[in-house]
Amino acid sequence: MKISHFVAAIAAFLVTGSAVAETIGFEDFALDATGVYMPGATTSFTSGSATFNHEFENWGGGCCWSGWTVSNHTDSTTAGPANQYSAWPGSGEGGSAQYGIAYVGAPSIDFASPVVVQGASLAVTTYTALSMLQGDGFAKKFGGPSGTDPDFLTVAVQGRDVAGHITGTVVLALADYRFDDSGSDFILEGWQRIDLTSLGMVSSLSFSMDSSDKGDFGINTPTYFALDDLTVTAVPEPGTAALLTLGVVILAAGVSRRR
């Protein structure tokens, strides 16, 4: 192998190899006996290298929060807002004990340094799923009385760079009744892996939801979803990559002179 090819190959290996992959699964977060993080104040919390926003406005009776929380609740059968902290699959991704719950609001995730987000696993919460299946006092049954209404619920994941510029958006359907063949209509039952690499290098993620069921005050469908196993790869700083490459060049030059 020529020295120039050797330098390029080793430099690329070092720069790529210095990127560290991490899976953020909320298992490192300590929960109390309630099984849910609910501090009763606007704050933020961390899992792994990610920071999650938690908003709180005291309207009485522990209400109301938005953003993110952490839960280990497993109730996949009880309808209504009293069961707002359970993922419909009954556990985290792969049977894990803990996972994140988002309520829109404006859930966001910040990273201390730029990352490439490989992907994440998303699920419907029990409250949201049973509302769509059965309807409730605020929201309609998806499909309507005939089962043919073109209803949907989506979550959009948007990446932003260090300057706050949007890098891209990925949308996942949590429920979709818009098919010509109603037999294809679905509400997501398990955890769905979503590829987020198209967002590129990001410093933060933001999330929003949309639904076919809207009223005077916005979306009627409960705007919750669950998230687990967020996988990110840290991006080496340009100076670090340059130093690694320079080191290899110097090493190769020394080898060449000895030859």
Buried (B, 14 or more C-beta within 10 A) or exposed (E): EEEEEBBBEBBBEBBEEBBEEBBBBBBEBEBEEEBBBBEEEBEEBEBBBBBBBBBBEEEEEEEEBBBBBBBBBBBBEEBEEEBBBBBBBBBBBEEBBBBBBBBBBEBBBBBEEBBBBBBBBBBBBBBBBBBBBEBBEBBBBBBBEEEEBBBBBBBEBBBBBEEEEEBBEBEBBBBBBBEEEBEEBEBBEEBBBBEBEEBBBBBBBBBBBBBBBEEEEEBBBBBBBBBBBBBBBBBBEEEEBEEBBEEBBEEBEEEEEEE
